Amino acid sequence: MRRTHPARLPILPVLGLLAALLLPLGAMLAPSAAAAPPAAAADPVRIMPLGDSITGSPGCWRAVLWNRLQSTGYTDIDFVGTLGPQGCGQAYDGDNEGHGGELVTNVADGNLLPARLAATRPDIVVMHFGTNDVWSNVSPDRILAAYTRLVGQMRASNPGMRILVAQLIPMNPSTCAECAQRVVTLNARIADWARATSTAASPVTVVDQWTGFSTATDTYDGVHPNASGDAKIAARWYPALAALLDAGTPGGPGEPGEPGGGPACATAFRAVSTWRGGYQGEVTVSNTSTAPVSGWTVTVAPSGGARVTQVWNGSLTTAADGTATVASTAWNGTLAPGASTTFGFIATTSDTAGTPSATVGCTARAATS
């Protein structure tokens, strides 16, 4: 009987078939040398609301402010803090650092802020702090020393930290007849403290939360804001915070203030002279970046219902709410890195207006090539 052997398949054709089958799979699995990695999204600007129960219990002015920022195009932001939201009846980013009952002097003396900063890494701090210190009859000297220590800790966390500091809302609790005047006394010193503390890299801007705020109609207990008070507080923070967001976040790669970044500017306000029914103000505009500036625009929001009526060394437009916008002229718009210029203005006020103050902020234009 003749043996038969199984037929042998040709080897080369089989290998060719396997290669043809595996080639598409390999193409799918192998990384493409030509494919570009996805672009990293820019980090949102991190904003820490800092203070006591005015800020955090529940501090619904934060909800009003958040939603106004969102509705006007400031969507790339993140409110940060180790505390979460406490209601307020509307959707918002409720993270905050408003600890009810805290004294700013205790936070400074107890070195409590650095850990909170490390956990949240803010770019901007919005601070209304000191109400409990005033209630406890802590001296303005100690409160301002605490402010200074906190600012130092903020800058240790972020050398480019931008800081908004409130002149406190009025307070008139039934158990503290002296508190109303103590707030006035402290607030009168905050502007000078801020001027001495502010730097080009880390500006400190004062926001007047006192003028126009009524403990009778804007609080529910002489201290804590009601819905009307929340709206007023948010309205005062908004132009100052919007100006910082328009200016960009310094300190990051390719950001204003860094080599290769865009231009950035800082502003400082001072009252030159005052009279019944008005005052003369001056704003200094400084190039705080390493890039040349070819023009700048400054917003001036006077406190207490004042209105800017005349400007020199700038071009004036005024919004319905009294916020003035001043644009540079042909002879003072160009600023080399580190250079400064000034413009002046006249503002009208009520006959009973207090010490002049204004919230100022600026944006800079890059030099064209």
Order of alpha helices (4+ residues) and beta strands (2+ residues): alpha-beta-alpha-alpha-beta-beta-alpha-alpha-beta-alpha-alpha-beta-alpha-beta-alpha-alpha-beta-beta-beta-beta-beta-beta-beta-beta
